[in-house]
Amino acid sequence: ILGLTIDEKLIFDEHINNVKQSIMPYCFAFKRIRKYVTKKTAKNMYFAFINSKISYLISIWGNTAKNQIEKLETLQRRLLRIILVKDPLCHNEELYDEKIKSVSNLFNLNTAMHAFKIKKKLIKNNIQVVNVDQRHNYVVRNMADFSVKSVSTEYGRKNFYYHGLIYYNNLPNNIKNIYSTN
């Protein structure tokens, strides 16, 4: 897939290293220009140059080993401290808001969004997913949810069609009842 480095074991170490290498030069660039631009402009630049690289196809690679995600999040926090003009020792939670998400939260959000689009038939899906209401002939309180088969392996738990559907099922009902992602 264009822009995604896939290895034979599907651990995505090389892809994450490529993402880190592509956003590393921005640390220096942002440090040099930060005093000349407004906070709003700096945030827009973050979304254009950094967030776009991190979030690209994150639903595929974002469920990789935690140590790899942590390395990418460390670089992300370093950039956010520069962009938001925060003390290097400030708490990590001060860096994130309703628009700026950590790598882990970007993965969770994009995965739930992908499952939402499958559920609402907003995107094509070649893999058949079963709804709870298709498995039961009687009314149950979670009829609008996906039916998720149990898995016994770590590989199975990291699979989108397990992980993503679980995320969707855990969304509040008021979000599940929305018909569009806009």
N, C-alpha and C positions, 0 to 999 in steps of 0.2 A: 504494500500500500504506500502510495506516495507520501513521504514525510514520516513514515513509521519504520523503524529498524526492528526486524523480527529475527530472533535467533532460533536455533533448532530446539531449544528447551522451553521457549516461550517465557523466559524470565525477564526480558526487556531491560537487562542491565546496560546493554550497548545503547539502546534508545534513550534511556535516562541520562547516560553520560553525554550523548549527543545534544540533548536538550540543555544540560548544564553548560556544555561548551559553547552553545549558541547564545546563551544569555549572560555568561560570565563577562564578556566585554562591556556590557551595559552598566556594570558596577562602576567602572572607571568613568564611563561617559556620563552617567547620572550624577556622579560625585562632582564632576567638572561643571555641569550646566545647571545643577539644582538651584544655586543662588540667583540665577538669572530668569527662572520661570516661576509661575505661580503654582500653588499646590494643586489646583485643578488641572493645569497643563501637565504637571508631573504625573498625576494619576492617569490622565488620558494616555500619556506616553507609556506608562506601565501596562495599561490594557492593550495598547497597540503592539508593543514590542516584547513584553514578557508574558503576560497572562495568555495571550493568543498561542504562544509556543507551548506553554505548560498545559493548557486545556485541550490542545489538538489531539483528538482520538483518545482522551484520557479514560473513557469507558472501557477501552481495550487494554491499555497497559497500566492503569492506575491501581490495580489490585495485586501488584507485584510485591516483592519482599519489603517489609517495613523499613529496613535499614536503607534501601535505595530511595524510598519516598522521603525519609528523613534527611538524606543528603540534599535532595532537591529542595525540600522545605527550608533547610538551613540557608541555602543560597537565596531563596525567595525572601526570607525574613531579612537577610542582609540588604537586599535591594529595597525592600519596603522601608527599612530604617533610614536609608539614604533619601528615598523619595519623600517620605513623610517627615523628614528632619527630626527623627527620634533619637534619643540617647542610645548608644550601643548596648546598654544594660537594661533598657526598658523591657517590661513584660511582653511576651509574645502576643497576648490577647489585645494589646493596644494597637497592634498593626492591622488587625482584621476588622471589617465592618460588614454591612449587609451586601456590599458589592465585591469587596476584596476578600477572597476565601483562601484558606490554606490548600495545599495540594490535595490532602486527604478529603477535605470538604468539597473541593471542586470535583473530585472523583465521585463522591457520594451524590452530589447534586446532579451531575451529568448522567450518572447511571440511573437515578430515579427518573430524570427527565426522559431518558431513552425508553425506559419501561412505560412511562406515561404515554409517550407517543405511540408505542406498540398497542397499548390498551385502547387508546382512542382512535386507532387506525389512521394516524397522521403520517406514518411511514410504512413502507412495505417490509414485511417480515417473512422470510422463507421457512422459519422454524415454527411449528405449530405450538402455541401456548394454550393451556386449558384454563378456563375461568372456573371458579368454585361453583357457580350456578350451572355449569355444564356437567359437573360430577354428581350433583345431588338433584333428586326429584322433589325436594322439599325446601322450604325457605330457611336459610341460615343467615346470621347477622353479617357475615362477611361475603355475601354473594358477589359483590363487585370486585373482589380480590382475584389475583391469579392463584391457581392451584400450583403449589410448589412441591415437587417430589423431594423426599429427603435424600441426602447424600452422605456418604461415609468417608470420603477422602478429602484431603486439603485441596486437591485439584478441583474436585467437584464443587467445593464451597467457594472457590475463587472464580468459577465460571459465571459469566454474566447472567445466564438464564437461571441461575440459582440466586446469586447475590443481588442482581438488579430487581428481580421480581419480589424478593424479600423487602428491599428498600421501598418499592412501590406499595406493597401491602402495609407497610408501617407508616405511610403518609396519613395525615389527618383526612377525614372524609371530606371536609370542605375543599381541600386541594384536589382530591380524587374526582370530585364532581365538576371541576372546571373543564371546559371543552376545548380550550386552546392553551398553548404555551406562551402566548403573548401576554 
